[in-house]
Amino acid sequence: MDGEAISTDSESAVYAGADIVYYKEGQDSTYGAGNEDDGHSEEEAAEHTVVTITKAGTYRVSGTLSKGQIAIDLGEDSRDDESAVVNLILDNADITCTVASGIVVYNAYECGSDDTETATKDVDTTNAGVHIILADDSENTVNGSHVAKIYKEGTTQEDVDAGNAKKQWKFDAAIDSLVSIAFDAEEEGTGTLAVNSDNEGIETSRHLTINGGTITINSNDDAINANEDGVSVITINGGVLTCNAGGGKEGDGIDSNGWIVINDGVVVSAANATSQDSGVDSDNGIYINGGTVLASGNMYDEVSEDSEQAFVALSFADSVEAGQMFALKNADGEIVTVFSAANDFQTLVYSSSELTDGDYTLYEISSAEGVAVSGLYTEVTSVSDEVQLQGSKGAGGFGRMGGGMGKPNGERPEMPEGEAPDGQNGPDGQKGERPDMPEDSSEQASSVFTISGISNAFSRISELTIESSEEESSTNV
């Protein structure tokens, strides 16, 4: 700390030596809701060093913490104290924690309300209690684990059986915050952050905002999650964000229990290949107002027609393999974009300022020359091995494996009694199945994809076929 050996005094602004919160192995059901795979030994936990920040201020972190955690805890009273703000600058920091989150926030100023009655998609996290700032020209890594739900001390088996066991701790992500948090970049915006997790990537219990920098998340569940029901807002105002939730059995790329609002930046988000999850998933609504967005998965969570920027939702007739490239051309034959997804998918959302009213054509291709960011290409000069595609205008077909078109304004279809709603965790910890939605009418398949207005959906996308007038057959083109 400032060139001196770090203090072990818990009254210091920064000290080392706090006990790490982790899920202990070999516990009975009164300890928590975890399973055998969630447990860690005392020996493994003891190898970790917790570096705790206890005072408001700006802290620059450099170097390697090979087994440890950075914790921010300004005290419970800090949540109501507007001055209780920590700016944590990551400047070539490499943090690895195998038993819990690599960075965890317990207490700092909470800039947002938890009142569902007044909740709105428009939140201001400028004064959030924690800002993680990526230093210019820095490369930062946070490798983290999770802490399964631990019950409060004194929990009995009767409490567990009756569903009355109270949570003491639960951290799902490599970076986990119990208050609103913002990610920023220094002036040039050249800092990077790689987040790798055995569960979720980044999670907050209230709001999360990304303003800049290059952030790449690889997770075994949701890459980003904000979990306050009907309240949380994930806002993206800039930077380059890549989310890959393909490491486990399920997971959305970006998941909010409230709203998702994308105003600017580049967002490439891939859901798990084997589950009914989305590149972007929200309970209250998804709004794309700017930037460039490529979100892929096996379920389409409806983007609001009240978005300010045009978007297109594509549902393919068959599952698309990871890495398969597509080219979108405008009516003049100019290549608007080339894209591919990190994981197998069947539905995809694309939006950019270049997507304007007009006719477009879509092609499978084998390669492209251009500037690539996480499978999204710009400034494309050429493509190879074009195979033209066709699709039907409208949402028909989105209701099967190609996704569950939600009700307008982000509302969900009702689930049968006893099942978890909308893919959220149910009583047994498993995600409920999204029901099939009724198919609405779609136009006949066409090789022309006409964009008009903000919201555009095309379904049953497949290779273009030409119907023979003399024979009842078709030929692939």
CORHURA-V844111 format. One record per residue. N is the residue number from 1. PHI is phi in whole degrees, 0 to 359 (* if undefined). PSI is psi in whole degrees, -180 to 180 (none if undefined). Layout:
BEGIN
N&PHI&PSI, N&PHI&PSI
END
This chain:
BEGIN
1&*&112, 2&53&38, 3&84&-3, 4&248&159, 5&301&136, 6&293&145, 7&289&153, 8&250&10, 9&272&120, 10&294&-10, 11&274&-9, 12&286&160, 13&298&-36, 14&224&131, 15&216&160, 16&244&144, 17&127&-3, 18&294&151, 19&292&140, 20&275&138, 21&277&118, 22&213&167, 23&268&115, 24&284&139, 25&285&159, 26&73&24, 27&264&158, 28&272&-178, 29&290&-13, 30&278&-9, 31&279&-44, 32&183&-176, 33&261&7, 34&283&171, 35&243&-174, 36&301&-37, 37&291&-20, 38&277&-15, 39&278&150, 40&227&151, 41&280&159, 42&298&-35, 43&295&-43, 44&295&-43, 45&297&-39, 46&293&-19, 47&286&-11, 48&265&141, 49&253&126, 50&263&120, 51&258&113, 52&252&129, 53&263&124, 54&245&-10, 55&236&149, 56&298&151, 57&151&-173, 58&249&130, 59&230&130, 60&253&125, 61&248&126, 62&226&157, 63&97&-168, 64&243&131, 65&244&95, 66&286&-29, 67&218&97, 68&177&-172, 69&209&142, 70&260&122, 71&244&140, 72&245&118, 73&215&97, 74&266&10, 75&94&151, 76&301&-34, 77&293&-17, 78&292&-21, 79&295&-21, 80&254&7, 81&253&108, 82&298&-20, 83&272&-6, 84&275&72, 85&236&134, 86&244&126, 87&258&110, 88&256&105, 89&268&120, 90&266&117, 91&233&84, 92&60&53, 93&260&140, 94&229&108, 95&240&130, 96&229&128, 97&228&126, 98&260&-5, 99&240&-7, 100&196&-171, 101&296&145, 102&287&-36, 103&231&128, 104&226&138, 105&245&116, 106&270&-53, 107&216&132, 108&195&-178, 109&297&135, 110&257&113, 111&275&-11, 112&243&157, 113&270&156, 114&256&17, 115&279&112, 116&292&-25, 117&292&-33, 118&253&3, 119&297&146, 120&214&159, 121&286&-15, 122&261&103, 123&238&153, 124&242&110, 125&257&20, 126&305&-38, 127&258&25, 128&303&151, 129&292&-21, 130&224&128, 131&239&120, 132&265&119, 133&245&129, 134&268&117, 135&294&147, 136&302&139, 137&62&22, 138&256&151, 139&240&117, 140&237&147, 141&222&135, 142&234&114, 143&255&123, 144&220&167, 145&243&-155, 146&220&165, 147&236&112, 148&296&163, 149&300&123, 150&252&130, 151&279&159, 152&295&148, 153&301&140, 154&95&0, 155&296&134, 156&254&168, 157&295&-32, 158&297&-40, 159&299&-44, 160&295&-48, 161&297&-34, 162&273&-2, 163&74&23, 164&255&8, 165&293&131, 166&263&139, 167&285&133, 168&262&-50, 169&218&149, 170&194&119, 171&231&121, 172&264&-14, 173&232&163, 174&295&-35, 175&238&117, 176&226&131, 177&229&135, 178&273&-1, 179&229&171, 180&299&146, 181&217&149, 182&230&146, 183&247&125, 184&232&170, 185&234&156, 186&289&-175, 187&307&-45, 188&277&-16, 189&69&27, 190&261&3, 191&283&150, 192&235&154, 193&221&124, 194&252&127, 195&242&124, 196&235&131, 197&219&148, 198&275&0, 199&220&-112, 200&270&160, 201&277&-69, 202&234&132, 203&223&146, 204&225&150, 205&273&-1, 206&221&-101, 207&246&154, 208&221&132, 209&232&137, 210&244&120, 211&252&-19, 212&181&-179, 213&85&175, 214&247&115, 215&239&127, 216&237&127, 217&237&128, 218&240&120, 219&223&163, 220&264&-5, 221&217&-151, 222&309&133, 223&290&-43, 224&228&136, 225&217&135, 226&237&121, 227&246&13, 228&277&113, 229&303&127, 230&70&8, 231&231&-48, 232&301&143, 233&229&128, 234&259&118, 235&242&131, 236&241&115, 237&251&-7, 238&173&-177, 239&85&-173, 240&237&117, 241&242&123, 242&240&122, 243&240&125, 244&232&107, 245&262&29, 246&267&9, 247&280&-19, 248&242&-142, 249&261&-15, 250&201&170, 251&146&134, 252&277&155, 253&293&-56, 254&230&125, 255&228&123, 256&234&134, 257&281&0, 258&237&-102, 259&237&159, 260&237&127, 261&231&119, 262&248&115, 263&256&-27, 264&192&178, 265&93&-178, 266&246&123, 267&236&117, 268&240&115, 269&226&121, 270&242&125, 271&280&173, 272&298&144, 273&283&-22, 274&253&1, 275&237&166, 276&276&69, 277&235&168, 278&240&157, 279&295&-40, 280&228&129, 281&222&129, 282&213&144, 283&281&-36, 284&256&-18, 285&149&147, 286&243&129, 287&233&123, 288&249&110, 289&251&-10, 290&180&-178, 291&80&-167, 292&235&128, 293&232&132, 294&226&109, 295&234&124, 296&234&151, 297&180&-163, 298&249&9, 299&216&137, 300&262&112, 301&267&117, 302&302&128, 303&277&139, 304&292&139, 305&291&-12, 306&274&7, 307&298&158, 308&264&-12, 309&238&140, 310&297&144, 311&219&159, 312&232&133, 313&252&126, 314&243&128, 315&243&120, 316&270&150, 317&295&-32, 318&227&161, 319&299&139, 320&258&132, 321&287&146, 322&305&138, 323&89&-13, 324&298&129, 325&262&146, 326&228&147, 327&238&136, 328&248&126, 329&242&149, 330&273&-177, 331&296&-22, 332&271&4, 333&82&7, 334&279&141, 335&281&117, 336&280&-45, 337&199&160, 338&234&139, 339&214&156, 340&211&158, 341&251&153, 342&287&-27, 343&232&160, 344&306&146, 345&205&169, 346&229&-19, 347&234&152, 348&210&142, 349&242&130, 350&231&138, 351&211&139, 352&198&167, 353&293&-17, 354&277&-7, 355&271&99, 356&240&172, 357&303&135, 358&152&-177, 359&263&139, 360&227&160, 361&233&151, 362&235&138, 363&224&144, 364&280&140, 365&222&167, 366&258&-24, 367&197&166, 368&208&152, 369&251&121, 370&174&-168, 371&263&118, 372&251&136, 373&228&105, 374&52&44, 375&86&2, 376&249&120, 377&255&141, 378&232&169, 379&52&44, 380&285&129, 381&258&-26, 382&198&156, 383&225&164, 384&233&149, 385&57&61, 386&287&135, 387&233&113, 388&287&146, 389&246&162, 390&228&159, 391&202&169, 392&253&131, 393&292&130, 394&119&176, 395&263&2, 396&301&130, 397&101&-19, 398&291&-19, 399&279&-12, 400&269&-145, 401&303&-25, 402&291&1, 403&127&160, 404&252&100, 405&301&116, 406&289&169, 407&291&163, 408&303&152, 409&63&28, 410&80&2, 411&288&154, 412&253&153, 413&292&146, 414&290&144, 415&261&155, 416&301&149, 417&303&136, 418&93&-6, 419&256&155, 420&286&135, 421&284&141, 422&52&39, 423&76&6, 424&278&164, 425&293&130, 426&266&-171, 427&301&-29, 428&268&6, 429&83&-1, 430&262&153, 431&283&137, 432&288&155, 433&277&133, 434&285&132, 435&287&155, 436&295&140, 437&264&149, 438&297&140, 439&280&134, 440&266&174, 441&288&144, 442&231&154, 443&287&166, 444&296&149, 445&303&141, 446&214&152, 447&277&-7, 448&258&125, 449&255&104, 450&268&121, 451&263&128, 452&215&117, 453&80&-157, 454&277&-53, 455&260&126, 456&220&127, 457&233&139, 458&225&136, 459&234&172, 460&53&43, 461&286&131, 462&204&-180, 463&297&143, 464&296&134, 465&239&152, 466&244&121, 467&280&131, 468&278&136, 469&279&-16, 470&258&-27, 471&233&147, 472&275&70, 473&210&173, 474&222&156, 475&236&130, 476&291&141, 477&256&none
END
